[in-house]
């Protein structure tokens, strides 16, 4: 029995020893496995190769490119269809340049991973191709073919290659007046070196400058550092960056065009041409009057040397985007318009004429007639008593308020013109009794969203009516069988102040005591409070820029939470109507400062950094109610 017990103890000890050994073996194996795993972890500094293309990232980029004369780099995103399509061609380029004498490295950067590099090289689209020459990036904008890219890289790799001089002219107080006063046309950008929007514009602006410099005659583009040339910036009311202005022989005009290379080139090409086209025959004018959709503006002159012609052309220049101008030196055209040299005529197309208004208006241009007199004449008579409001002419013709809009199936084509004019005639009967208001007809499909905001999208009526009034207020006519008498009563009730506006607004949040005040139907109560300064952000819930701004904006609100007379607020501009037309929102986020002593003169935040520091500088510049100084902040 004792021997049995002893044997059991011995066997138990052996089993324990084997278990310990097995555990140690497993531990050693685990250590070896772990060691293997450590060896398999990617080293960001190691430069790997994929089908002949080197893979660079934030960790190895500078080390690899340092000291190399020329490197071709593609910035891409793995999900980008264009990048995938380009990949085989890029691999062929890598092979060709590898056989170059000397070889030229070809690399690619996944910008979704190497975000620092994407930001550093201002990559905004995929694929973006750049050639690094001596460490400095050269943009590649040519064809994405092996032949074109290899040729360009080989050209830049030559020892004597230097980047072409900047085509954008640099203006200072020493040369500004001379340049703009002598130029038939020149585009000038006022920028700030720290401005993010200016940095984004810079490469597009330079490429446009290069292209326009090759035109005959060339159209110069220039830039002014507004932070260094304060006097020039102040002279032209530059308050945000970048600000672009067109100069013609020293006279300044606003630039309202695109901000990318091809858009700038096309826009300036149009601006460089004459603002008015010459009419050679009466038949040309007859066709415009018969089938046109807009008023026909014609200046009648004896010759280009006519003083009235010079006044007319100058008046046309700054309004060339809003109107279509024509002029003539032909007597047969003057006869058709019942006009004589030295006069400007505005004639409505046949479809917009009525018994309640003249078919045309005439302005004699005398020595005493100013450019602004001619421009006011254009604006006053360009729309008929009841015109056709469309998305294409809305911002140019129908900005005046109050605007009475009659919505139905507007169609001036042959088959539907009679029905369109039937309803328009009803509107004309009323419009001539209210000359202080603007009247228009509009196609219900063109303005489906507007009808929805008026609560009329499902009215069931063939014809609906709304009034767009000052301050962004809207009024809707109760659904009814449309007739001139019904319309007249509705407009009269509006005139007498009997109508209640329709305002889309969110209710007041139950808990609105956070650092950022949420504004909905409380716009007048919060933003228009004359006892407090208010900084308000208009945002859209789906907007990426708004989401990115949110932590900075919240931090700003916390910074100023002790300021009892300063409100940091935000408003969902997709869920609320803004009941004040001084606060124009055309993109998101849009930020305004409403000073306590000037609620109807809000200051728009433009050009500055959207950071706590950037907003703080803006507030300290414009605030009227801050209780402490900048140093204390």
PyMOL commands that set and color helices and strands:
alter all, ss='L'
color gray80, all
select helices_A, chain A and resi 2-40+61-65+81-98+115-120+146-157+176-182+196-213+230-235+261-272+282-291+307-317+331-336+350-352+371-381+394-397+417-431+448-453+470-472+484-495+523-526+544-559+612-622
alter helices_A, ss='H'
color red, helices_A
select strands_A, chain A and resi 48-50+53-56+70-76+105-110+128-133+136-139+169-170+186-191+220-225+243-248+251-254+276-278+296-300+325-328+343-347+360-364+386-389+403-408+438-443+464-468+474-476+517-518+533-539+566-572+590-594+603-604
alter strands_A, ss='S'
color yellow, strands_A
deselect
rebuild
show_as cartoon
